[in-house]
Amino acid sequence: ETLEKIGAMRMDDQYFDAAVQTLNLVLDKLPDSASAWNHAGVCLKEMGKAEMAKTCFDRARDIRLWKKDKPIVRKREEYL
């Protein structure tokens, strides 16, 4: 998120590209992170890659909808 903001302030694709690379590492570990998909979409959009950005935004939306419908399972320890 920080690289995304620096890129927006400086209007420099180098920071957006670094942010996308970092977010790809995050998404390798956390593929269901709607926030990471959304930030990747913002960076790609700013770099002029509208189709790739749309794919990321769609994925973030789908994850949010999926998590909204998914029941929350709490660990037993949380109740003790």
C-alpha positions as CSV (number, residue, x, y, z in Angstrom):
1,E,0.0,0.0,0.0
2,T,2.9,2.4,0.8
3,L,4.5,1.9,-2.7
4,E,1.1,2.5,-4.2
5,K,0.7,5.8,-2.4
6,I,4.3,6.9,-3.3
7,G,3.6,6.0,-6.9
8,A,0.4,8.1,-6.8
9,M,2.2,11.1,-5.2
10,R,5.1,11.0,-7.7
11,M,3.1,9.7,-10.6
12,D,6.0,7.2,-11.2
13,D,5.2,3.8,-12.6
14,Q,8.4,2.4,-11.0
15,Y,6.7,2.5,-7.6
16,F,3.5,1.0,-9.0
17,D,5.5,-1.8,-10.6
18,A,7.3,-2.5,-7.3
19,A,4.0,-2.5,-5.5
20,V,2.6,-5.1,-8.0
21,Q,5.6,-7.3,-7.6
22,T,5.3,-7.1,-3.8
23,L,1.6,-7.8,-3.9
24,N,2.3,-10.8,-6.1
25,L,4.4,-12.2,-3.3
26,V,1.6,-11.6,-0.8
27,L,-0.9,-13.2,-3.1
28,D,1.3,-16.3,-3.4
29,K,0.9,-16.8,0.3
30,L,-2.6,-15.3,0.7
31,P,-4.5,-15.9,-2.5
32,D,-7.8,-15.0,-0.8
33,S,-6.7,-11.5,0.3
34,A,-9.3,-9.2,-1.2
35,S,-7.3,-6.2,-0.1
36,A,-4.1,-7.3,-1.9
37,W,-6.1,-8.0,-5.1
38,N,-7.7,-4.6,-4.8
39,H,-4.4,-2.8,-4.3
40,A,-2.9,-4.6,-7.2
41,G,-5.8,-3.5,-9.3
42,V,-5.3,0.1,-8.3
43,C,-1.6,0.0,-9.2
44,L,-2.2,-1.7,-12.6
45,K,-4.9,0.8,-13.4
46,E,-2.5,3.7,-12.7
47,M,0.0,2.0,-15.0
48,G,-2.5,2.0,-17.8
49,K,-3.2,-1.8,-17.7
50,A,-7.0,-1.6,-17.5
51,E,-7.8,-5.2,-18.4
52,M,-5.4,-6.6,-15.8
53,A,-6.7,-4.1,-13.3
54,K,-10.3,-5.2,-14.0
55,T,-9.3,-8.8,-13.4
56,C,-7.8,-7.9,-10.0
57,F,-10.9,-5.8,-9.0
58,D,-13.2,-8.7,-10.1
59,R,-11.2,-11.1,-8.0
60,A,-11.3,-8.8,-5.0
61,R,-15.1,-8.4,-5.4
62,D,-15.6,-12.2,-5.7
63,I,-13.6,-12.9,-2.6
64,R,-15.5,-10.3,-0.6
65,L,-18.8,-11.8,-1.7
66,W,-17.6,-15.3,-1.0
67,K,-16.4,-14.4,2.5
68,K,-19.7,-12.5,3.2
69,D,-21.7,-15.7,2.6
70,K,-19.2,-18.0,4.4
71,P,-20.0,-18.7,8.0
72,I,-17.4,-17.6,10.5
73,V,-15.9,-20.6,12.3
74,R,-14.4,-19.7,15.6
75,K,-11.9,-21.7,17.5
76,R,-13.1,-23.1,20.8
77,E,-10.3,-21.3,22.7
78,E,-11.9,-18.0,21.8
79,Y,-14.9,-18.9,23.9
80,L,-13.0,-20.0,26.9
